[in-house]
């Protein structure tokens, strides 16, 4: 069985976030990630509570270097790592439209921003005093008070430069669009080979939609996915010139509602794993073999604890079935 993680989008109260993480550990999940969505429960406050309430699940933030300085993020993660006795990790991305646009923050120089953040965080986690000048950030005799830290960095991206960066520097490469897995991991692995290092973990983040209602629910986030995707990804979903032009207009106007006519059930089925539980397990088994997946991460975004627990239990069973060859 491949590794499995719960990717919590904190659209629920903070106490529910903590309880979801505890339940993920009970079910057998290897990872719990919380999205740093800015206007929702604070990711590090939640992770601090989760560190105290769990014992072995790996915990981390999915965050960006635009809304938080990478030195601040490095200190926050070092704190979580200490509180959890070495279980912290982080996923860096360039920040999605759900966060940056409402804050009025332009997504400028995404490659340099994430590259600088990676270098700053790794340097500070060395435990040494650092003076450093990058393209976007700098440090002047900076040192963490918590000493050396061993914290893996994953990179989530759809753009080619950041996929190459993941291959050269990250412990994991996180891809979110099912039909783009092959092209994206090829970019990552080629960069890793050129750097003379093993390829990072192949991580697929999605939502296994095993009911029609789940496909319908996913429609609320898909416009943001489209707005954050380069042409390569949009083309992998079957988009032509007119559709891509509409996505570009939605980005320019910060108007995800323009994309609602594109978010059909057919598109949702192409975007991610869907079908009956058996069909979903077979799809995941095929994707795992084809793309050498190490880890599957499933979105958890319901506001009700009981519904989230049911979702995680049933998703875990589908992942387990994919690894064992079928349901008992």
C-alpha positions as CSV (number, residue, x, y, z in Angstrom):
1,X,0.0,0.0,0.0
2,X,1.3,3.5,-0.8
3,X,1.5,6.1,1.8
4,X,-1.8,8.1,2.4
5,X,-2.4,11.5,3.8
6,X,-5.2,13.8,4.7
7,X,-5.1,17.3,3.2
8,X,-7.3,19.4,5.4
9,X,-8.7,22.6,3.8
10,X,-9.8,24.3,7.0
11,X,-13.3,25.4,6.1
12,X,-14.4,24.2,9.5
13,X,-13.9,25.4,13.1
14,X,-10.4,24.9,14.5
15,X,-11.5,22.3,17.0
16,X,-12.9,20.2,14.2
17,X,-9.6,20.6,12.3
18,X,-7.8,19.1,15.4
19,X,-10.3,16.3,15.8
20,X,-10.0,15.5,12.1
21,X,-6.2,15.1,12.4
22,X,-6.6,12.9,15.5
23,X,-9.1,10.7,13.6
24,X,-6.7,10.5,10.6
25,X,-4.0,9.1,12.9
26,X,-6.5,6.6,14.4
27,X,-7.5,5.4,10.9
28,X,-3.9,4.8,9.9
29,X,-3.0,7.9,7.8
30,X,0.7,8.6,7.4
31,X,0.4,12.4,6.9
32,X,-1.8,15.2,7.9
33,X,-1.4,18.5,6.0
34,X,-3.3,21.7,6.7
35,X,-3.8,24.3,3.9
36,X,-2.7,27.8,4.9
37,X,-5.7,29.6,3.5
38,X,-5.2,32.9,5.2
39,X,-8.8,33.8,6.0
40,X,-9.6,30.5,7.8
41,X,-8.3,28.9,11.0
42,X,-4.6,29.6,11.4
43,X,-2.5,26.7,10.2
44,X,0.2,26.9,12.9
45,X,-2.2,27.3,15.8
46,X,-4.0,24.2,14.7
47,X,-0.8,22.3,14.1
48,X,0.4,23.1,17.6
49,X,-2.7,21.6,19.1
50,X,-2.4,18.6,16.8
51,X,1.2,18.0,17.8
52,X,0.0,17.7,21.4
53,X,-3.0,15.4,20.6
54,X,-1.2,12.9,18.3
55,X,1.8,10.7,18.6
56,X,3.1,9.4,15.2
57,X,1.3,10.9,12.2
58,X,3.5,13.4,10.2
59,X,2.1,16.9,10.3
60,X,2.7,19.9,8.2
61,X,1.5,23.1,6.5
62,X,0.8,23.7,2.8
63,X,1.9,27.3,2.6
64,X,3.4,30.0,0.4
65,X,6.1,32.6,0.7
66,X,3.9,35.5,-0.3
67,X,1.7,35.9,2.8
68,X,4.4,34.8,5.3
69,X,8.1,35.6,5.2
70,X,10.0,32.3,4.8
71,X,12.0,33.0,7.9
72,X,8.8,33.3,9.9
73,X,7.6,30.0,8.3
74,X,10.9,28.4,9.2
75,X,10.5,29.4,12.9
76,X,6.9,28.3,13.0
77,X,7.8,24.9,11.5
78,X,10.7,24.5,13.9
79,X,8.4,25.1,16.7
80,X,5.9,22.4,15.4
81,X,8.9,20.0,14.9
82,X,9.9,20.4,18.5
83,X,6.4,20.1,19.8
84,X,5.8,16.9,17.8
85,X,9.2,15.3,18.4
86,X,10.4,15.5,14.8
87,X,7.2,14.9,12.9
88,X,6.9,18.3,11.0
89,X,7.2,18.8,7.2
90,X,6.1,21.5,4.8
91,X,4.7,21.8,1.3
92,X,5.6,25.0,-0.5
93,X,3.6,26.5,-3.3
94,X,3.3,29.9,-5.0
95,X,-0.1,30.7,-3.4
96,X,-3.5,30.1,-4.9
97,X,-6.1,32.5,-6.2
98,X,-8.3,31.8,-3.1
99,X,-5.6,33.5,-0.9
100,X,-3.5,36.0,-2.9
101,X,-6.2,37.8,-4.9
102,X,-8.4,38.7,-1.9
103,X,-5.2,40.0,-0.1
104,X,-4.2,42.1,-3.1
105,X,-0.9,40.3,-3.4
106,X,0.4,39.8,-6.9
107,X,1.9,36.4,-7.7
108,X,5.2,37.8,-9.0
109,X,8.3,35.8,-9.8
110,X,6.9,32.5,-8.5
111,X,10.0,30.5,-9.2
112,X,12.4,32.9,-7.5
113,X,10.1,33.3,-4.6
114,X,9.8,29.6,-3.8
115,X,13.5,29.0,-4.6
116,X,14.5,31.8,-2.2
117,X,12.1,30.4,0.4
118,X,13.6,26.9,0.1
119,X,17.1,28.2,0.5
120,X,16.3,30.4,3.5
121,X,14.4,27.7,5.4
122,X,17.0,25.0,4.8
123,X,19.8,27.5,5.8
124,X,18.0,28.5,9.0
125,X,17.3,24.9,9.9
126,X,21.1,24.3,9.9
127,X,21.2,26.0,13.2
128,X,23.9,28.4,12.0
129,X,23.8,32.2,11.9
130,X,22.9,33.2,8.3
131,X,23.5,36.3,6.2
132,X,22.2,35.8,2.7
133,X,20.9,37.9,-0.2
134,X,18.4,36.4,-2.7
135,X,16.2,37.7,-5.5
136,X,13.1,38.2,-3.3
137,X,14.3,37.9,0.4
138,X,17.4,38.4,2.5
139,X,18.8,37.5,5.9
140,X,21.2,39.6,8.0
141,X,22.8,37.6,10.8
142,X,19.7,35.6,11.4
143,X,19.6,32.4,13.5
144,X,16.8,30.3,14.9
145,X,16.7,29.9,18.7
146,X,15.6,26.2,18.5
147,X,18.8,24.9,16.9
148,X,19.2,22.5,14.0
149,X,16.1,20.9,12.5
150,X,15.5,18.1,10.1
151,X,12.3,19.1,8.2
152,X,11.4,17.8,4.8
153,X,10.3,20.2,2.1
154,X,7.8,19.2,-0.6
155,X,7.0,21.4,-3.5
156,X,3.5,21.6,-5.1
157,X,3.5,23.1,-8.6
158,X,2.1,22.9,-12.1
159,X,4.6,25.3,-13.7
160,X,7.8,23.8,-15.4
161,X,10.4,25.9,-13.5
162,X,9.1,25.0,-10.1
163,X,8.7,21.3,-11.1
164,X,12.4,21.4,-12.0
165,X,13.1,23.1,-8.7
166,X,11.3,20.2,-6.9
167,X,13.5,17.7,-8.8
168,X,16.7,19.5,-7.8
169,X,15.9,20.5,-4.2
170,X,12.7,18.9,-2.7
171,X,12.0,15.7,-0.8
172,X,8.6,15.4,-2.5
173,X,6.9,16.7,-5.6
174,X,3.2,17.2,-5.3
175,X,0.9,17.1,-8.4
176,X,-2.8,17.8,-8.4
177,X,-4.2,17.1,-11.8
178,X,-4.7,13.5,-12.8
179,X,-4.1,13.7,-16.6
180,X,-1.0,15.8,-16.0
181,X,0.8,13.3,-13.7
182,X,3.0,11.8,-16.4
183,X,4.2,15.1,-17.9
184,X,4.7,16.7,-14.5
185,X,6.7,13.9,-13.0
186,X,8.8,13.6,-16.1
187,X,9.9,17.2,-15.6
188,X,10.7,16.5,-11.9
189,X,12.6,13.3,-12.5
190,X,14.7,14.8,-15.4
191,X,15.7,17.7,-13.2
192,X,16.6,15.3,-10.4
193,X,18.7,13.1,-12.7
194,X,20.6,16.2,-14.0
195,X,21.3,17.2,-10.4
196,X,22.6,13.7,-9.7
197,X,20.1,13.0,-6.9
198,X,17.3,10.4,-6.5
199,X,13.9,11.7,-7.7
200,X,11.7,13.1,-4.9
201,X,8.6,11.3,-3.7
202,X,5.9,11.2,-6.3
203,X,2.8,12.6,-4.5
204,X,-0.6,12.9,-6.0
205,X,-3.1,15.2,-4.2
206,X,-6.7,14.8,-5.2
207,X,-10.1,13.7,-4.0
208,X,-11.4,10.2,-4.7
209,X,-15.0,10.9,-5.7
210,X,-16.9,7.7,-5.2
211,X,-20.3,9.3,-5.1
212,X,-22.1,11.8,-7.4
213,X,-22.5,14.2,-4.6
214,X,-18.7,14.3,-4.1
215,X,-18.2,15.3,-7.7
216,X,-20.8,18.0,-7.3
217,X,-19.1,19.3,-4.1
218,X,-15.7,19.5,-5.9
219,X,-17.1,22.0,-8.3
220,X,-16.6,24.8,-5.7
221,X,-12.8,24.6,-5.9
222,X,-12.2,23.6,-9.5
223,X,-12.5,27.1,-10.9
224,X,-9.5,28.1,-8.7
225,X,-7.6,25.1,-9.9
226,X,-8.1,26.2,-13.5
227,X,-7.1,29.7,-12.7
228,X,-3.8,28.5,-11.2
229,X,-2.9,26.2,-14.0
230,X,-0.6,26.7,-17.0
231,X,-1.6,25.9,-20.5
232,X,0.0,22.4,-20.4
233,X,-2.3,21.4,-17.6
234,X,-5.4,23.0,-19.2
235,X,-4.6,21.2,-22.4
236,X,-4.3,17.9,-20.6
237,X,-7.9,18.4,-19.4
238,X,-9.0,18.8,-23.0
239,X,-9.2,22.6,-23.1
240,X,-9.0,24.4,-26.5
241,X,-8.0,28.0,-27.3
242,X,-11.3,29.5,-26.4
243,X,-11.5,27.7,-23.0
244,X,-7.9,28.8,-22.2
245,X,-8.8,32.4,-23.1
246,X,-11.7,32.3,-20.7
247,X,-9.4,31.0,-17.9
248,X,-7.0,33.9,-18.7
249,X,-9.9,36.4,-18.5
250,X,-11.0,34.9,-15.1
251,X,-7.5,35.3,-13.8
252,X,-7.2,38.9,-15.0
253,X,-10.6,39.9,-13.5
254,X,-10.3,37.7,-10.4
255,X,-13.6,36.2,-11.4
256,X,-13.8,32.5,-10.9
257,X,-17.5,32.5,-11.5
258,X,-16.8,32.9,-15.2
259,X,-15.5,29.4,-15.2
260,X,-18.6,27.7,-13.8
261,X,-19.9,26.7,-17.3
262,X,-16.6,24.8,-17.8
263,X,-16.8,22.8,-14.6
264,X,-19.0,20.0,-15.9
265,X,-19.2,16.6,-14.4
266,X,-17.3,15.3,-17.4
267,X,-14.4,17.7,-16.6
268,X,-14.5,16.7,-13.0
269,X,-14.2,13.0,-14.0
270,X,-11.1,13.9,-16.1
271,X,-9.6,16.0,-13.4
272,X,-9.6,13.4,-10.7
273,X,-10.4,9.8,-9.7
274,X,-14.1,9.1,-9.7
275,X,-16.6,6.2,-10.0
276,X,-17.7,3.4,-7.7
277,X,-15.4,2.5,-4.9
278,X,-14.1,-0.5,-6.9
279,X,-13.6,1.7,-10.0
280,X,-11.7,4.2,-8.0
281,X,-9.4,1.7,-6.4
282,X,-8.6,0.3,-9.9
283,X,-7.9,3.8,-11.2
284,X,-5.6,4.5,-8.3
285,X,-3.8,1.2,-8.7
286,X,-3.2,1.9,-12.4
287,X,-2.0,5.5,-11.6
288,X,0.3,4.1,-8.9
289,X,2.0,1.7,-11.3
290,X,2.1,4.0,-14.3
291,X,3.6,7.0,-12.4
292,X,5.4,5.2,-9.6
293,X,3.3,7.0,-6.9
294,X,4.7,7.0,-3.4
295,X,1.9,8.9,-1.7
296,X,-1.8,9.7,-2.2
297,X,-3.2,12.8,-0.4
298,X,-7.0,13.2,-0.2
299,X,-8.8,16.5,0.4
300,X,-10.8,16.8,3.6
301,X,-13.0,19.9,3.5
302,X,-16.4,19.2,5.0
303,X,-17.6,21.3,8.0
304,X,-18.9,18.3,10.0
305,X,-16.6,16.0,11.9
306,X,-18.6,12.9,11.5
307,X,-18.8,13.4,7.7
308,X,-15.1,14.0,7.5
309,X,-14.4,10.8,9.5
310,X,-16.6,8.8,7.2
311,X,-14.8,10.3,4.1
312,X,-11.4,9.5,5.5
313,X,-12.3,5.9,6.5
314,X,-13.9,5.2,3.1
315,X,-11.0,6.9,1.2
316,X,-8.5,4.9,3.2
317,X,-10.3,1.7,2.3
318,X,-10.2,2.5,-1.4
319,X,-6.4,3.3,-1.2
320,X,-5.8,0.0,0.7
321,X,-7.8,-1.9,-1.9
322,X,-5.7,-0.4,-4.7
323,X,-2.6,-1.7,-3.0
324,X,-4.0,-5.2,-2.2
325,X,-5.8,-5.8,-5.5
326,X,-9.4,-5.3,-4.5
327,X,-11.9,-5.1,-1.7
328,X,-12.4,-8.1,0.6
